[in-house]
């Protein structure tokens, strides 16, 4: 017996030793079987829970922001039919709201903000005033639970119309070398329709014409800007009509200065007693605007010949030029009219001069106590003055003298002077002596040789 049991233990020990020497595969180990049982349990639990949810399909809640409400279709038209209108900016009045929606679990993921329609009804508005109106919302894929904010404040005003004057103003400047005419507006007034409160603030409608980089004539429609009495821009919210505009026409042309040319046809007809001492045009050149090809062809502006016949006295005379050669369509700028171009002439007495070659030199102040001699007995004298006066002037009207009064014996260099026979008549003449001094010798009578 002992041998039998001993052999059995030995066999078990050998088997155990063999087992310790060889490792089992991972999928046969105890920990793997434990993890596998846990995962299978969770999976089965989830499948069971999904089955319960799908079979029951419970409701779920979801919130959507940025939903923009609108007035119910036809609401604003109904207001206008009642002679009423919403006062203010619609976008400011109907601000975005937040909508909470309830939908079945299977549908909630399909619902988007586009499925929600938020509206405000104007049906109960009967007169001008301020109203707190409910914001209602519907959702095509669920049920609306709430809307925040749930109301909007809307100001209703009486619908009115008013005619206001239309004016214009410029902004910017034309490029250098270009000119613009006065704009022509198709309409002098514009009729506005909208909230009475808005129209009450409107003083005028201004058409702002932008001149920046404009090189061609303007013919287009320009939007009007509404201004109040203080010149501030009026808020256009509350107008029933669209922002008004006006058709504008304005000529824009290049321009440059062109010289005015003239000719006095009968200049030789002026009496020999007179001469023209001054010629001046009121406008020596004209600022001309015209189409580019026309302007390039203009070298000068000519006039018909000027006739000055009939002038019999000195003075200032004006002659209106008759211009020619201004092309059709050309514009004279600067407020100048073609009939304003005048030639101003100054007619003066003609001046000339005459020289008397040998005018005797006379002594003044001599006495019988001495004998007087001089280095020259005559001198050349030039007389300059009006031709008419010179025609009557003779050499006898002029006396050249040397004053020896008080001079005793000796030699002197004395000034030459002159006297006129009629100072009142010939006093304006310019007298020039060829010599200004003369050498005079004063001696007693018995020593002069």
Sine and cosine of phi, psi and omega as CSV:
sin_phi,cos_phi,sin_psi,cos_psi,sin_omega,cos_omega
0.00,0.00,-0.73,0.68,0.01,-1.00
-0.85,0.53,-0.63,0.78,-0.01,-1.00
-0.94,0.34,-0.57,0.82,0.00,-1.00
-0.92,0.39,-0.76,0.66,0.02,-1.00
-0.91,0.41,-0.59,0.81,0.03,-1.00
-0.88,0.47,-0.65,0.76,0.01,-1.00
-0.91,0.42,-0.57,0.82,-0.02,-1.00
-0.93,0.38,-0.69,0.73,0.02,-1.00
-0.91,0.42,-0.63,0.78,0.01,-1.00
-0.89,0.45,-0.60,0.80,0.00,-1.00
-0.92,0.38,-0.67,0.74,0.02,-1.00
-0.90,0.43,-0.67,0.74,0.00,-1.00
-0.89,0.46,-0.63,0.77,0.01,-1.00
-0.91,0.41,-0.62,0.78,0.01,-1.00
-0.92,0.39,-0.64,0.77,0.01,-1.00
-0.91,0.41,-0.65,0.76,0.02,-1.00
-0.89,0.45,-0.64,0.77,0.03,-1.00
-0.91,0.42,-0.60,0.80,0.02,-1.00
-0.92,0.40,-0.62,0.78,0.00,-1.00
-0.92,0.38,-0.46,0.89,-0.04,-1.00
-0.97,0.24,-0.44,0.90,-0.02,-1.00
-0.89,-0.45,0.82,-0.57,0.00,-1.00
-0.99,0.13,0.54,-0.84,0.03,-1.00
-0.98,0.19,0.47,-0.88,0.10,-0.99
-0.87,0.49,0.45,-0.89,-0.09,-1.00
-0.88,0.47,-0.58,0.82,-0.06,-1.00
-0.97,0.25,-0.10,1.00,0.06,-1.00
-0.97,-0.23,0.05,1.00,-0.06,-1.00
-0.99,0.10,0.34,-0.94,-0.11,-0.99
-0.93,0.37,-0.64,0.77,-0.06,-1.00
-0.92,0.40,-0.56,0.83,0.02,-1.00
-0.91,0.41,-0.67,0.74,0.01,-1.00
-0.89,0.45,-0.53,0.85,0.00,-1.00
-0.93,0.37,-0.73,0.69,0.00,-1.00
-0.89,0.45,-0.64,0.77,-0.02,-1.00
-0.89,0.45,-0.65,0.76,0.00,-1.00
-0.91,0.42,-0.59,0.81,-0.02,-1.00
-0.93,0.36,-0.73,0.69,-0.02,-1.00
-0.88,0.48,-0.70,0.72,0.01,-1.00
-0.89,0.46,-0.59,0.81,0.00,-1.00
-0.91,0.40,-0.69,0.72,0.02,-1.00
-0.90,0.44,-0.67,0.74,-0.02,-1.00
-0.89,0.45,-0.69,0.72,0.01,-1.00
-0.90,0.43,-0.62,0.78,0.00,-1.00
-0.91,0.41,-0.65,0.76,0.00,-1.00
-0.92,0.40,-0.67,0.74,0.02,-1.00
-0.88,0.47,-0.66,0.76,0.02,-1.00
-0.91,0.42,-0.65,0.76,-0.01,-1.00
-0.93,0.38,-0.66,0.75,0.06,-1.00
-0.88,0.47,-0.65,0.76,0.01,-1.00
-0.89,0.46,-0.67,0.74,0.00,-1.00
-0.90,0.44,-0.71,0.70,-0.02,-1.00
-0.89,0.46,-0.72,0.69,-0.04,-1.00
-0.91,0.42,-0.57,0.82,-0.01,-1.00
-0.97,0.26,-0.55,0.84,-0.01,-1.00
-1.00,0.01,-0.53,0.85,0.00,-1.00
0.76,0.65,0.91,0.42,-0.05,-1.00
-0.96,0.29,0.36,-0.93,0.00,-1.00
-0.98,0.22,0.48,-0.88,0.04,-1.00
-0.73,-0.69,0.40,-0.92,-0.06,-1.00
-0.93,-0.35,0.66,-0.75,0.05,-1.00
-0.58,-0.81,0.64,-0.77,-0.05,-1.00
-0.95,-0.31,0.70,-0.72,-0.02,-1.00
-0.85,-0.52,0.79,-0.61,0.03,-1.00
-0.97,-0.25,0.25,-0.97,0.07,-1.00
0.96,0.29,0.46,0.89,0.06,-1.00
-1.00,0.05,0.86,-0.51,-0.05,-1.00
-1.00,-0.07,0.88,-0.47,0.02,-1.00
-0.98,0.20,0.33,-0.95,0.09,-1.00
-0.70,-0.71,0.29,-0.96,0.13,-0.99
-0.96,0.28,0.58,-0.82,0.01,-1.00
-0.83,0.55,0.56,-0.83,-0.03,-1.00
-0.81,0.58,0.77,-0.63,0.02,-1.00
1.00,0.10,-0.10,0.99,-0.05,-1.00
-0.91,0.42,-0.72,0.70,-0.02,-1.00
-0.93,0.36,-0.58,0.82,0.04,-1.00
-0.91,0.42,-0.62,0.79,0.04,-1.00
-0.90,0.43,-0.60,0.80,0.04,-1.00
-0.88,0.47,-0.71,0.70,-0.02,-1.00
-0.89,0.46,-0.61,0.79,0.06,-1.00
-0.88,0.47,-0.44,0.90,0.04,-1.00
-1.00,-0.01,0.14,0.99,-0.05,-1.00
0.89,0.45,0.60,0.80,0.05,-1.00
-0.81,-0.58,0.30,-0.95,0.01,-1.00
-0.42,-0.91,0.50,-0.87,0.07,-1.00
-0.95,0.31,0.78,-0.63,-0.01,-1.00
-1.00,-0.06,0.84,-0.54,0.07,-1.00
0.92,-0.39,0.01,-1.00,-0.04,-1.00
-0.99,0.16,0.86,-0.51,-0.05,-1.00
-0.86,0.51,-0.63,0.78,-0.02,-1.00
-0.91,0.42,-0.53,0.85,0.04,-1.00
-0.97,0.24,-0.54,0.84,-0.01,-1.00
-0.96,0.27,-0.77,0.64,-0.06,-1.00
-1.00,-0.09,0.97,0.23,0.01,-1.00
-0.99,0.15,0.31,-0.95,-0.03,-1.00
-0.86,0.51,0.56,-0.83,0.04,-1.00
-0.85,-0.52,0.22,-0.97,0.05,-1.00
-0.94,-0.33,0.81,-0.59,-0.06,-1.00
-0.89,-0.46,0.77,-0.64,0.07,-1.00
-0.98,-0.22,0.78,-0.63,-0.10,-0.99
-0.85,-0.52,0.64,-0.77,0.12,-0.99
-0.94,-0.33,0.72,-0.69,0.00,-1.00
-0.48,-0.88,0.44,-0.90,0.05,-1.00
-0.84,0.54,0.47,-0.88,-0.05,-1.00
-0.80,0.60,-0.67,0.75,-0.05,-1.00
-0.94,0.35,-0.30,0.95,-0.07,-1.00
-0.96,-0.28,-0.36,0.93,-0.17,-0.98
-0.87,0.50,-0.54,0.84,-0.03,-1.00
-0.96,0.29,-0.31,0.95,-0.02,-1.00
-1.00,0.01,-0.23,0.97,-0.05,-1.00
-0.98,0.18,0.74,-0.67,0.07,-1.00
-0.81,-0.59,0.15,-0.99,0.00,-1.00
-0.88,0.47,-0.42,0.91,0.01,-1.00
-0.94,0.35,-0.32,0.95,0.00,-1.00
-0.99,0.12,-0.06,1.00,-0.07,-1.00
-0.96,-0.29,0.75,-0.66,0.05,-1.00
-0.86,-0.51,0.87,-0.50,0.02,-1.00
-0.94,-0.34,0.75,-0.67,-0.05,-1.00
-0.69,-0.72,0.37,-0.93,0.08,-1.00
-0.82,-0.57,0.78,-0.62,-0.04,-1.00
-1.00,-0.05,0.69,-0.72,0.07,-1.00
-0.96,-0.28,0.18,0.98,-0.12,-0.99
-0.88,0.47,-0.53,0.85,-0.09,-1.00
-1.00,0.02,0.00,1.00,-0.01,-1.00
-0.98,0.18,0.81,-0.59,-0.06,-1.00
-0.86,-0.51,-0.33,0.95,-0.07,-1.00
-0.46,-0.89,0.21,-0.98,0.03,-1.00
-0.90,0.44,0.57,-0.82,-0.01,-1.00
0.39,-0.92,-0.11,-0.99,0.02,-1.00
-0.95,-0.31,0.76,-0.65,-0.08,-1.00
-0.80,-0.60,0.65,-0.76,0.18,-0.98
-0.99,-0.16,0.97,-0.25,-0.11,-0.99
-0.97,-0.26,0.60,-0.80,-0.05,-1.00
-0.96,0.27,0.64,-0.77,0.12,-0.99
-0.99,-0.10,0.90,-0.43,0.01,-1.00
-0.97,-0.25,0.55,-0.83,-0.01,-1.00
-0.66,-0.75,0.57,-0.82,0.10,-0.99
-0.77,-0.64,0.47,-0.88,-0.01,-1.00
-0.76,-0.65,0.79,-0.61,-0.04,-1.00
-0.94,0.33,-0.33,0.94,-0.04,-1.00
-0.92,-0.40,0.19,0.98,-0.02,-1.00
-0.11,-0.99,-0.19,-0.98,-0.03,-1.00
-0.92,-0.39,0.77,-0.64,0.01,-1.00
-0.96,0.29,0.81,-0.59,-0.01,-1.00
-1.00,-0.03,-0.69,0.73,-0.03,-1.00
-0.37,-0.93,0.35,-0.94,0.08,-1.00
-0.75,-0.66,0.77,-0.64,0.01,-1.00
-0.77,-0.64,0.80,-0.60,-0.18,0.98
-0.93,0.36,0.42,-0.91,-0.11,-0.99
-1.00,0.03,-0.21,0.98,0.02,-1.00
-0.68,-0.74,0.35,-0.94,0.11,-0.99
-0.77,-0.63,0.52,-0.86,0.03,-1.00
-1.00,-0.08,0.83,-0.56,-0.06,-1.00
-0.82,-0.57,0.79,-0.61,0.06,-1.00
-0.99,-0.12,0.81,-0.59,0.01,-1.00
-0.95,-0.33,0.75,-0.66,0.00,-1.00
-0.84,-0.54,0.29,-0.96,0.06,-1.00
-0.94,0.35,0.62,-0.78,0.07,-1.00
-0.99,0.13,0.82,-0.58,-0.03,-1.00
-0.69,-0.72,0.22,-0.98,0.08,-1.00
-0.75,-0.67,0.46,-0.89,-0.04,-1.00
-0.41,-0.91,0.63,-0.77,0.06,-1.00
-0.99,-0.15,0.78,-0.62,-0.01,-1.00
-0.82,-0.57,0.50,-0.87,-0.01,-1.00
-0.94,0.34,0.52,-0.85,0.04,-1.00
-0.95,-0.32,0.82,-0.58,0.06,-1.00
-0.83,-0.56,0.02,-1.00,0.02,-1.00
-0.73,-0.69,0.36,-0.93,0.08,-1.00
-0.52,-0.85,0.40,-0.91,-0.03,-1.00
-0.97,-0.24,0.52,-0.86,0.15,-0.99
-0.76,-0.65,0.61,-0.79,-0.05,-1.00
0.96,0.28,-0.08,-1.00,-0.02,-1.00
-0.71,-0.71,0.51,-0.86,0.08,-1.00
-0.92,0.38,0.43,-0.90,0.11,-0.99
-0.86,0.50,0.45,-0.89,-0.01,-1.00
-0.86,0.51,0.69,-0.73,0.01,-1.00
1.00,-0.05,0.11,0.99,0.02,-1.00
-0.86,-0.51,0.46,-0.89,-0.04,-1.00
-0.75,-0.66,0.52,-0.85,0.09,-1.00
-0.81,-0.59,0.57,-0.82,0.08,-1.00
-1.00,0.09,-0.05,-1.00,0.05,-1.00
-0.96,0.29,0.72,-0.70,0.00,-1.00
-0.92,0.38,0.52,-0.85,0.13,-0.99
-0.93,-0.37,0.87,-0.49,0.01,-1.00
-0.99,-0.14,0.73,-0.68,-0.02,-1.00
-0.88,0.47,-0.59,0.81,-0.03,-1.00
-0.85,-0.53,0.68,-0.74,0.05,-1.00
-1.00,0.03,-0.33,0.94,0.03,-1.00
-0.67,-0.74,0.29,-0.96,0.11,-0.99
-0.68,-0.73,0.61,-0.80,-0.02,-1.00
-0.99,-0.17,0.83,-0.56,0.00,-1.00
-0.96,-0.28,0.56,-0.83,0.06,-1.00
-0.74,-0.68,0.76,-0.65,-0.03,-1.00
0.14,-0.99,-0.35,-0.94,-0.03,-1.00
-0.90,0.43,0.69,-0.72,-0.03,-1.00
-0.85,0.53,-0.62,0.78,-0.01,-1.00
-0.89,0.45,-0.56,0.83,0.03,-1.00
-0.96,0.29,-0.73,0.68,-0.06,-1.00
-0.90,0.44,-0.50,0.86,-0.01,-1.00
-0.90,0.44,-0.40,0.91,-0.04,-1.00
-1.00,0.01,-0.17,0.98,-0.08,-1.00
-0.99,0.11,0.81,-0.58,0.04,-1.00
-0.98,-0.18,-0.66,0.75,-0.01,-1.00
-0.34,-0.94,0.24,-0.97,0.07,-1.00
-0.92,-0.40,0.82,-0.58,-0.09,-1.00
-0.93,-0.36,0.73,-0.68,0.09,-1.00
-0.99,-0.15,0.94,-0.33,0.00,-1.00
-1.00,0.03,0.90,-0.44,-0.03,-1.00
-0.99,-0.16,0.90,-0.43,-0.02,-1.00
-0.99,0.12,0.86,-0.50,-0.04,-1.00
-1.00,-0.08,-0.14,0.99,-0.10,-1.00
-0.86,0.50,0.84,-0.55,0.07,-1.00
0.90,0.44,0.31,0.95,0.02,-1.00
-1.00,0.09,0.83,-0.55,0.01,-1.00
-0.80,-0.60,0.08,1.00,0.02,-1.00
-0.75,-0.66,0.37,-0.93,-0.01,-1.00
-0.87,0.49,0.53,-0.85,-0.08,-1.00
-0.99,-0.13,0.73,-0.68,0.11,-0.99
-0.47,-0.88,1.00,0.09,-0.07,-1.00
-0.40,-0.92,0.15,-0.99,0.04,-1.00
-1.00,-0.07,0.75,-0.66,-0.05,-1.00
-0.84,-0.55,0.73,-0.68,-0.01,-1.00
-0.91,0.41,0.61,-0.79,0.00,-1.00
-1.00,-0.02,0.52,-0.85,0.10,-1.00
-0.93,-0.38,0.78,-0.62,-0.03,-1.00
-1.00,-0.01,0.75,-0.67,-0.03,-1.00
-0.84,-0.54,0.48,-0.88,0.08,-1.00
-1.00,-0.04,-0.10,-0.99,-0.06,-1.00
-0.89,0.45,-0.41,0.91,0.00,-1.00
-1.00,-0.03,0.04,1.00,0.00,-1.00
0.99,0.10,0.17,0.99,0.02,-1.00
-1.00,0.03,0.54,-0.84,0.00,-1.00
-0.94,0.35,0.70,-0.71,-0.03,-1.00
-1.00,0.03,0.68,-0.73,0.07,-1.00
-0.91,0.42,0.81,-0.59,-0.10,-0.99
-0.99,0.11,-0.09,1.00,0.05,-1.00
-0.88,0.47,0.76,-0.66,-0.02,-1.00
0.96,-0.28,-0.07,1.00,0.11,-0.99
-0.99,0.13,0.69,-0.73,0.03,-1.00
-0.98,0.20,-0.68,0.73,0.00,-1.00
-0.99,0.16,0.30,-0.95,0.09,-1.00
-0.94,0.34,0.24,-0.97,0.00,-1.00
-0.85,0.52,0.83,-0.56,-0.09,-1.00
-0.94,0.34,0.35,-0.94,0.04,-1.00
-0.67,-0.74,0.23,-0.97,0.00,-1.00
-0.67,-0.74,0.59,-0.81,0.06,-1.00
-0.99,0.17,0.77,-0.64,-0.08,-1.00
-0.84,-0.54,0.72,-0.70,0.14,-0.99
-0.84,-0.54,0.73,-0.69,0.00,-1.00
-0.46,-0.89,0.77,-0.64,0.01,-1.00
-0.98,0.19,0.75,-0.66,0.09,-1.00
-0.80,-0.60,0.85,-0.53,-0.06,-1.00
-0.67,-0.75,0.45,-0.89,0.17,-0.99
-0.96,0.29,0.40,-0.92,0.00,-1.00
-0.55,-0.83,0.37,-0.93,0.09,-1.00
-0.32,-0.95,0.26,-0.96,0.00,-1.00
-1.00,0.09,0.71,-0.70,-0.01,-1.00
-0.82,-0.57,0.73,-0.68,-0.05,-1.00
-0.93,0.35,0.63,-0.77,0.08,-1.00
-1.00,-0.07,0.81,-0.59,-0.01,-1.00
-0.94,-0.33,0.61,-0.79,0.05,-1.00
-0.58,-0.82,0.27,-0.96,0.04,-1.00
-0.59,-0.81,0.73,-0.68,0.09,-1.00
-1.00,0.03,0.94,-0.35,-0.16,-0.99
-0.94,0.33,-0.60,0.80,-0.10,-1.00
-0.90,-0.43,0.69,0.72,0.00,-1.00
-0.84,0.55,-0.58,0.81,-0.04,-1.00
-0.95,0.31,-0.21,0.98,-0.01,-1.00
-0.97,0.23,-0.21,0.98,0.00,-1.00
-0.92,0.40,0.70,-0.72,-0.01,-1.00
-0.81,0.58,0.55,-0.84,0.02,-1.00
-0.90,0.43,-0.24,0.97,0.02,-1.00
-0.98,0.19,-0.24,0.97,-0.08,-1.00
-0.83,-0.55,0.29,-0.96,0.10,-1.00
-0.50,-0.86,0.44,-0.90,0.05,-1.00
-1.00,0.07,0.90,-0.44,-0.04,-1.00
-0.96,-0.27,-0.08,1.00,0.02,-1.00
-0.45,-0.89,0.74,-0.67,0.08,-1.00
-0.74,-0.68,0.81,-0.59,-0.04,-1.00
-0.53,-0.85,0.74,-0.68,0.09,-1.00
-1.00,-0.04,0.65,-0.76,0.08,-1.00
-0.88,0.47,-0.50,0.87,0.05,-1.00
-0.67,-0.74,1.00,-0.08,-0.01,-1.00
-0.89,0.46,-0.42,0.91,0.05,-1.00
-0.60,-0.80,0.37,-0.93,0.00,-1.00
-0.86,-0.50,0.64,-0.76,0.08,-1.00
-1.00,0.06,0.95,-0.32,-0.12,-0.99
-0.95,-0.31,0.73,-0.68,0.12,-0.99
-0.91,-0.41,0.72,-0.70,-0.01,-1.00
-0.32,-0.95,0.14,-0.99,0.08,-1.00
-0.85,0.53,0.54,-0.84,-0.12,-0.99
-0.78,0.63,-0.71,0.70,-0.03,-1.00
-0.93,0.36,-0.58,0.81,0.03,-1.00
-0.93,0.36,-0.71,0.71,-0.03,-1.00
-0.88,0.47,-0.62,0.79,-0.02,-1.00
-0.91,0.40,-0.42,0.91,-0.05,-1.00
-1.00,0.10,-0.18,0.98,-0.05,-1.00
-1.00,0.02,0.89,-0.45,0.05,-1.00
-0.98,-0.18,-0.53,0.85,0.05,-1.00
-0.31,-0.95,0.24,-0.97,0.07,-1.00
-0.94,-0.34,0.89,-0.46,-0.02,-1.00
-1.00,-0.09,0.20,-0.98,0.06,-1.00
-0.69,-0.73,0.29,-0.96,0.13,-0.99
-0.91,0.41,0.43,-0.90,-0.02,-1.00
-0.84,0.55,0.60,-0.80,0.02,-1.00
-1.00,-0.01,0.77,-0.63,0.01,-1.00
-0.96,-0.27,0.85,-0.53,-0.06,-1.00
-0.92,-0.39,0.13,0.99,-0.05,-1.00
-0.82,0.58,0.53,-0.85,0.02,-1.00
0.98,-0.21,-0.09,1.00,0.02,-1.00
-0.97,0.25,0.87,-0.49,-0.04,-1.00
-0.85,-0.53,0.12,0.99,-0.02,-1.00
-0.46,-0.89,0.24,-0.97,0.06,-1.00
-0.96,0.27,0.32,-0.95,0.04,-1.00
0.55,-0.83,-0.17,-0.99,0.00,-1.00
-0.95,-0.30,0.74,-0.67,-0.07,-1.00
-0.77,-0.64,0.59,-0.81,0.01,-1.00
-0.86,-0.51,0.67,-0.74,0.02,-1.00
-0.75,-0.66,0.80,-0.60,0.02,-1.00
-0.99,0.15,0.80,-0.60,0.01,-1.00
-0.98,0.18,0.60,-0.80,0.14,-0.99
-0.97,-0.22,0.98,-0.22,-0.09,-1.00
-0.96,0.27,0.48,-0.87,0.09,-1.00
-0.58,-0.81,0.35,-0.94,0.03,-1.00
1.00,0.01,0.13,0.99,0.09,-1.00
-0.99,0.11,0.90,-0.44,-0.07,-1.00
-0.89,0.46,0.47,-0.88,0.06,-1.00
-0.89,0.45,0.71,-0.71,-0.02,-1.00
1.00,-0.04,-0.24,0.97,0.05,-1.00
-0.97,0.25,0.54,-0.84,-0.06,-1.00
-0.85,-0.53,0.76,-0.65,0.11,-0.99
-1.00,0.06,0.85,-0.52,-0.09,-1.00
-1.00,-0.03,0.07,-1.00,0.06,-1.00
0.99,0.17,0.25,0.97,0.00,-1.00
0.96,0.29,0.30,0.95,-0.03,-1.00
-1.00,-0.03,0.74,-0.67,0.09,-1.00
-0.99,-0.14,0.52,-0.85,-0.02,-1.00
-0.85,0.52,-0.48,0.87,0.00,-1.00
-0.99,0.16,-0.05,1.00,-0.01,-1.00
-1.00,0.04,-0.13,0.99,-0.08,-1.00
-0.99,0.16,0.92,-0.40,-0.04,-1.00
-0.82,-0.57,0.55,-0.83,0.10,-1.00
-0.98,-0.21,0.84,-0.54,0.01,-1.00
-0.97,-0.26,0.84,-0.54,-0.01,-1.00
-0.93,-0.38,0.66,-0.75,0.14,-0.99
-0.96,-0.29,0.89,-0.45,0.00,-1.00
-0.97,-0.26,0.84,-0.54,-0.01,-1.00
-0.84,-0.54,0.23,-0.97,0.10,-0.99
-0.90,0.43,0.65,-0.76,0.01,-1.00
-0.97,0.25,0.71,-0.70,0.00,-1.00
-0.97,-0.22,0.59,-0.81,0.06,-1.00
-0.55,-0.83,-0.02,-1.00,0.03,-1.00
-0.59,-0.81,0.43,-0.90,0.00,-1.00
-0.67,-0.75,0.68,-0.73,-0.01,-1.00
-0.93,-0.37,0.79,-0.61,0.13,-0.99
-0.98,-0.18,0.92,-0.39,-0.20,-0.98
-0.95,0.31,-0.60,0.80,-0.11,-0.99
-0.74,-0.67,0.99,0.12,0.06,-1.00
-1.00,-0.10,0.84,-0.54,-0.05,-1.00
-0.88,0.47,0.55,-0.84,0.07,-1.00
-0.98,-0.18,0.82,-0.57,-0.04,-1.00
-0.94,-0.33,0.50,-0.87,0.06,-1.00
-1.00,-0.01,0.58,-0.82,0.11,-0.99
-0.79,-0.62,0.73,-0.68,0.04,-1.00
1.00,-0.02,0.14,0.99,0.01,-1.00
-0.97,0.26,0.35,-0.94,0.02,-1.00
-0.81,-0.58,0.22,-0.98,0.00,-1.00
-0.98,0.21,-0.10,0.99,-0.02,-1.00
-0.97,0.22,-0.30,0.95,-0.10,-1.00
-0.71,-0.70,0.29,-0.96,0.11,-0.99
-0.92,-0.39,0.71,-0.71,-0.11,-0.99
-0.91,-0.42,0.71,-0.70,0.09,-1.00
-0.74,-0.67,0.42,-0.91,0.00,-1.00
-0.67,-0.75,0.29,-0.96,-0.10,-1.00
-0.96,0.28,-0.37,0.93,0.05,-1.00
-0.56,-0.83,0.59,-0.81,-0.08,-1.00
-1.00,-0.10,-0.29,0.96,0.02,-1.00
-0.55,-0.83,0.21,-0.98,-0.06,-1.00
-0.56,-0.83,0.52,-0.86,0.07,-1.00
-0.98,0.19,0.69,-0.72,-0.01,-1.00
-0.79,-0.61,0.78,-0.63,0.07,-1.00
-0.96,-0.29,0.75,-0.66,-0.01,-1.00
-0.90,-0.44,0.80,-0.59,0.01,-1.00
-0.84,-0.54,0.63,-0.77,0.00,-1.00
0.14,-0.99,-0.11,-0.99,0.02,-1.00
-0.84,0.54,0.64,-0.77,-0.03,-1.00
-0.84,0.55,-0.67,0.74,-0.04,-1.00
-0.87,0.50,-0.62,0.78,-0.02,-1.00
-0.96,0.26,-0.62,0.78,0.00,-1.00
-0.91,0.42,-0.49,0.87,-0.03,-1.00
-0.89,0.46,-0.45,0.89,-0.02,-1.00
-0.98,-0.19,-0.01,1.00,-0.07,-1.00
-1.00,0.01,0.78,-0.63,0.04,-1.00
-0.91,-0.42,0.32,-0.95,0.02,-1.00
-0.89,0.46,-0.45,0.89,0.01,-1.00
-0.94,0.33,-0.25,0.97,0.04,-1.00
-0.99,0.17,-0.03,1.00,-0.06,-1.00
-0.80,-0.61,0.76,-0.65,0.06,-1.00
-0.82,-0.57,0.82,-0.57,0.04,-1.00
-0.99,-0.11,0.77,-0.63,-0.09,-1.00
-0.78,-0.63,0.36,-0.93,0.18,-0.98
-0.76,-0.65,0.80,-0.60,-0.10,-1.00
-1.00,0.00,0.90,-0.43,0.01,-1.00
-0.92,-0.38,0.28,0.96,-0.04,-1.00
-0.86,0.52,0.76,-0.65,0.06,-1.00
0.98,0.19,0.07,1.00,-0.03,-1.00
-1.00,0.06,0.78,-0.62,0.09,-1.00
-1.00,-0.08,-0.13,-0.99,0.00,-1.00
-0.82,0.58,0.67,-0.74,0.01,-1.00
0.49,-0.87,-0.01,-1.00,0.02,-1.00
-0.91,-0.42,0.72,-0.70,-0.08,-1.00
-0.68,-0.73,0.57,-0.82,0.21,-0.98
-0.98,-0.22,0.96,-0.27,-0.13,-0.99
-0.92,-0.38,0.46,-0.89,0.00,-1.00
-0.95,0.30,0.62,-0.79,0.14,-0.99
-1.00,0.03,0.70,-0.72,0.03,-1.00
-0.78,-0.62,0.17,-0.99,0.04,-1.00
-0.65,-0.76,0.40,-0.92,0.11,-0.99
-0.78,-0.63,0.44,-0.90,-0.01,-1.00
-0.94,-0.35,0.55,-0.83,0.01,-1.00
-0.93,0.36,-0.50,0.87,-0.01,-1.00
-0.62,-0.79,1.00,-0.06,-0.06,-1.00
-0.90,0.44,-0.64,0.77,-0.01,-1.00
-0.88,0.48,-0.59,0.81,-0.05,-1.00
-0.99,0.12,-0.67,0.74,-0.13,-0.99
-0.94,-0.33,0.19,0.98,-0.08,-1.00
-0.90,0.44,-0.41,0.91,-0.02,-1.00
-0.99,0.12,-0.10,0.99,0.02,-1.00
-0.94,0.33,0.55,-0.83,0.05,-1.00
-0.99,-0.13,0.90,-0.43,-0.07,-1.00
-0.97,-0.26,0.78,-0.63,0.03,-1.00
-0.78,-0.62,0.85,-0.52,0.05,-1.00
-1.00,-0.01,0.66,-0.75,0.00,-1.00
-0.91,0.41,-0.47,0.88,0.06,-1.00
-0.79,-0.61,0.56,-0.83,-0.03,-1.00
-0.97,-0.25,-0.26,0.97,0.00,-1.00
-0.70,-0.72,0.38,-0.92,0.06,-1.00
-0.68,-0.74,0.58,-0.82,0.00,-1.00
-1.00,0.01,0.87,-0.49,-0.07,-1.00
-0.90,-0.43,0.69,-0.73,0.07,-1.00
-0.89,-0.46,0.80,-0.60,0.01,-1.00
-0.93,-0.38,0.83,-0.55,-0.02,-1.00
-0.65,-0.76,0.40,-0.92,0.18,-0.98
-0.87,0.49,0.40,-0.92,-0.10,-1.00
-0.86,0.51,-0.59,0.80,-0.10,-0.99
-0.98,0.18,-0.08,1.00,-0.04,-1.00
-0.95,-0.31,-0.18,0.98,-0.08,-1.00
-0.99,0.17,0.81,-0.59,0.06,-1.00
-0.91,-0.42,0.00,0.00,0.00,0.00
